[in-house]
Amino acid sequence: MPRLFVAIRPPAEIRRTLLDLMGGIPGARWQDDERLHITLRFVGEVDRHCAADLTAALSEIHFQPFEIALTGLGQFDRRGRIDTLWSGVQPRHQLSQLHKRIDRACTSVGLRPYERAYLPHITIARFGRAAGSMEDFIAVHGGFTSTVFTVDSFALFESHLGHEGATYHIVERYRAA
């Protein structure tokens, strides 16, 4: 069964800017270029029929291109331990609207609605228990802001889990009107 998610792939120059930030935290598992994306909706494992229906439902989403920038850094924790370092996205309104349209497409093919608050971001590192302190990294890079870029498409991705982490490939790309 395919494991799917819907995301925006930032332009190469934005990804290079993020890659240039990475380093300096012992034990961090930094994302590589192929994994840098802004998730719009995690789908999970679905059967081939549902995947085909979702591909069709996503093609019905219409949106105008809009501009965003990456800004600041944040952390997610799990059970009191920081496990993810990310860069935020501003402004959020149009991304949130696109997320809602994608969520409606997902529910129209029988998937459960997205139940958490949507926080657009790009994961830049993951951490295990042996990771070092992030304080110096955040002190230096916490005010990070990218140049503005245009969102004129999103894609349905398939994720394959392996020993080196997940690999992603685009199933279908959807362009703005």
N, C-alpha and C positions, 0 to 999 in steps of 0.2 A: 504494500500500500504506500502510495506517495505521501511524504511529509511536506506540507505546503505552508507558505506564508506569502503575504503581499507586502511589497516594499518599494521604496524609492532608492535608486542608486545615484548618489551625488556625482557630479562631474569629476573627471580625473584630477584636475587641479585642486579641488577641495579635498579629495582623498589623499593627495600628496601632502597637503598641509597637515592633515591629521597624522599621517605616517611620520612626518618630521617631528611631531611632538613626542612620539612614543619612545620610552626608555627611561631608565633611572629609578625604577621601582623593582627591587629584587623579588623574584618569584612571580612577577606579573606575566600573564599569557596575553601578549599584545595581539590585537586583531591584525590580519594581513589585509592587503588591498581587496582581495576577493570577498571578504566578509564585511566590508564597510557598507552599511545601508541604514535607512530609516524605516523601521517596520511600521506598516500601516495596519496590519491585522495578521496575527498568527492564526493559522488554520489547524495545523496538526495533521495527523494521519487520517486519510480518507480513502475510500475505494475509488477505482478508476472512473466509475460512473459519476460519482459526486464530483471528482476532479474535472471531468468534462463539463458537467453542469455549471460548476463554478467558473470555469474558463469562459463559458458563454455569458453567464450573468455579469461578470466583470466587464465584458465588452459593451454592455449597455450603460456603463457609467460615463457621463459626460461632465467635463470640467474645463475651466479656462486655465491656461498657464498662470502661475503665480511665483512670487519671489520669496525666498527664505535665506537665512544665514545660520550657521552654527554659532552658538554662543555659550560660554561658560562651561564648567565641568560639574558633574554630580556623581553621586554614588548610590548604588542599591545595596541593601544588606539582606542577608537571610539569617534569621535567628541571632541577630546581634553581631554578625560578622560581615564585614564589607566583602562582597563577592564580585561587584561590577563597577567599573569606572566608565562614565559616558560624557558625551558633549550634548548639550541641549540644542533646541531649534527654536528660532523666533522669526517672524511672528507665528503663532500657533493656530490662529483661527481657521485659515484655509486648509491647513493640514488636518485639523480636527473635523472639518466638514467633509473632506475627502475620506477620512477614516470612517465617518458615519455612513457614507454612501457604500463603502466597501463592506461594512458590517451588515448593512441591509441586504446587499447581494449575497453575502454568506448565509444569512438566515433564510433567504428566499430559496436556497437549495437544501435546507434542512439542517444547517449547522447551528449550534447554540450561539446566542448573541454574546458579544464581548461584554464582560461584566465588570472589568476594572476601569478606573479612570485612565484615559489615554494620555500618556506623556511622551511626546515625540522626542527621540534621541538617537544618537549613534553610539553603540557600545565600542569603546576603544581598548578595553582590557578586562580580563577576568582574573580572579584571584582564588588561590587555594589557601589552606591554613598556613602555609609557610611563607606567604607574601610579606614583603617588608612594608614599612610605613609609606603612606602616600602624602604625608604632610608637606614635604619639600616640593614634591611634584605639583601639588595644588597651589602652594604659595607662589611658585614660578608661573604656572600656566592657567591658574583659575580664572583669569580674565580673558581667556582665549575667545576670539571672534573671527570667523572666516569672512571672506568676501561674500557678497550676496550672490545667489545663483537662482536660476529659473527652474522650477519644477514643471516639466511639460510632458511627463510620462510617469507611469508606475508599472510594476511588473509582478507577475505571479512567479514565485521561485519554488523549486523543489530542493529540499535539503537532504543530504545523505550523511549519516553519522559514521565516522570512521575513527581509527586509532589516533589520527592527527587532529581530530575535531571534525566539525561539519564542513562539507563542501556544498556549494550552492550552484544551481544552474537555472537560467531563465526558461520557464515553460512558455510564457507569452508576455509580450509587452503591450501596454495600452497607452495610447497617445492622447494628449489634450485635444479638445475641439479647436 
